[in-house]
C-alpha cells in the first residue's frame, strides 16, 4: 500500500511554513543526553518484577541479565558491591522483584536497570538460597546415604566444634559426663553466628581433625532464627564436612531446624544433647554387650564345671568295676583271637586255590603258544590264498585267449588279410559302399591289409 507521505522528506518545501521560528535539528548525542536527563531524573527509584533470563555473572563480580515478562524485556545489571550481599544465586528462570534506577548509555542510546536490591518473588532470599544450594549439592550426590560413614563403636577422642560460651557445649558435656564419664573430649571454639562464622567453623573443623586420635566430630550450636543458623547453610562449610576424614555429627538448633550441614553430615542429631547421646550410645551398647557376654561366659563356665564334676563321679564309679570288666574283656579277646585265626586259615586256603586256578588259566593263555598258533594259521591261509590267486589267474588267461580269438575272427583286419580292401572318402569319415557315391576325379583312400593308398577315381561303373 502506498502512502501519500512515501518518498517525502520530514519537511516538504512546497508546504506552507508554520508561523514562528524554526527549531534547529538535534544531533544524536544531544537527543540521547536530553533523554538521559529526563529518564534518569524521573526513574531514580523503581521496583520491577520479572523473570531472569540470559544471566551472565562476570569475572569482575558484576551480574548482567535480562528481566522479562510475557510481552517485553529490560536489560539489567547488578554491580559487584550489591551482588556480594545476595543471599541466593541469580539464575535463569528465577522470578524476582528488583529495586534500582534506570540509566541511559548515551553512546549506544540504550537504557538499562541498575539493580541495588533483588529478592525472589514470593520467597525469602534466605529460603531461596537454601533451596538452590540444597538442589545443587543433592545433584552432586553429597546427600547419598551410601557416602556416609558409621560412627565408631568406641571413640578414642571426641571432637567438638561450637561456641565456647554457648548452651550447646554445656549440653554436650553434661550428657557425656553422665553417660561416659571417661570420654576424652577435644573442644575447638568457633563463632557460630555472623558473616565470619562459616570461615571460622571451617578453620576449626580442619584444625580439630589434625588432633591425634580424634575419631568423631560434633559440630553445631543451639537454637535460633533462620538468620542465626545461616552459617551452617554455607556451601564451603558443607564441602569441608564432606571432606572431613572422620565421621561428622551435625547438631544445629532444635529438632525442627534443618540446615545444609545436617544433609551432608554423616549423621544428623536433633539437638546438641542428642548428638552426645548418639556418639556415646554405641559405646554404652558395646559395654552392655561386654557385660552380657561376661555374664553368659560365667553361666557357661558354671554349667561346664558342673558337667565335668558329674562326669568325674560317673568315671569313679565305673573305676570300681574295672577288675570284672577286664576279665570279661580278656575272655572276649581270647574268643575273638580264635575266630580270627580260623578265619585267616580259611581265607588263606581260598586264596591259594584261587591262585592255582588263575595260574592254570594263565598257562593256557601263554603268549608264546598263542603266537605260534597264530603264525601257523597265517602260513596256512597264505598258501591257500596263493593257490586261489594262481587258479584265478589261469582262468582269466584262458578266457582272454578265447575272447581274443573271437575278436580276431570278427575283425575287419582279418578280412583284409584275405585280399580284400576298404575304400574311404578322403576325410576318412565314411566307408564308400557304392560306386554311385563318388564322381570321377574324386580322391579316395584305400586301406589294405598292410598299409593304405591314396587314389583318384578315373572311371566309375555302376551295376545295372
Secondary structure, DSSP 8 states (H G I E B T S, - for coil): ---TTTT--SS-TTS---SS-------HHHHHHHHHHHHHHH-SSEEEEEEEEEEEE-TTS-EEEEEE-SS-EEEEEE-HHHHTT-SS---TT-EEEEEEEEEEETTTTEEEEEEEEEEETTS-HHHHHHHHHHHHHHHTTTT-GGG-----SS-SEEEEEE-TTSHHHHHHHHHHHHH-TT--EEEEE---SSTTHHHHHHHHHHHHTTSTTEEEEEEEE----TTTTGGGG-HHHHHHHHH-SSEEEEEESSTT---HHHHHSSEE-SSHHHHHHHHHHHHHHHHHHHHHHHHHHHHHHHHHHHHHHHHHHHHHHHHHTHHHHHHHHHHHHHHHHHHHHHHHHHHHHHHHHHHHHHHHHHHHT-HHHHHHHHHHHHHHHHHHHHHHHHHHHHHHHHHHHHHHHHHHHH-HHHHHHTT--EEEETTSSSB---GGGS-TT-EEEEE-SS-EEEEE--------
